[in-house]
Amino acid sequence: MRGVRKEHLPEKICLACGRPFAWRKKWERDWENVKFCSDACRRRKTR
């Protein structure tokens, strides 16, 4: 089996919508600073 199964990836809670989201490869270098699950939630944070 290759890689890590999705249920074993680290998770965080989105600050805008409150839903959990899992680690993604594109966030590998910056995982500590990721606060939102999507661009839509990131834009909604200021409202």
C-alpha positions in Angstrom: 0.0 0.0 0.0 1.3 3.4 -1.0 1.1 6.6 1.0 -1.1 7.4 4.1 -4.8 6.7 4.3 -7.0 9.8 4.6 -8.3 8.9 8.0 -4.7 9.0 9.4 -4.0 12.6 8.2 -3.9 15.5 10.7 -7.0 17.6 10.9 -7.9 21.2 11.9 -11.1 23.1 12.4 -11.9 25.9 10.0 -12.1 29.3 11.8 -14.8 30.5 9.4 -17.3 27.6 9.1 -16.3 25.4 12.0 -15.9 22.2 10.0 -12.9 19.9 10.2 -10.6 19.7 7.2 -7.6 17.3 6.6 -4.0 18.0 5.6 -3.3 18.4 1.9 -0.1 18.1 0.0 -0.2 21.7 -1.1 -0.2 22.8 2.6 2.9 20.6 3.4 5.3 23.5 4.1 2.8 25.8 5.7 0.5 23.5 7.7 1.0 25.4 11.0 -0.3 28.6 9.4 -3.3 27.1 7.6 -6.5 28.3 9.3 -9.3 28.0 6.7 -10.6 25.0 4.7 -11.1 26.9 1.4 -10.6 30.2 -0.3 -14.3 30.9 0.2 -13.9 30.6 4.0 -10.8 32.7 3.9 -12.6 35.5 2.1 -15.6 35.2 4.5 -13.5 35.6 7.6 -13.7 39.4 7.5 -17.5 39.6 7.3 
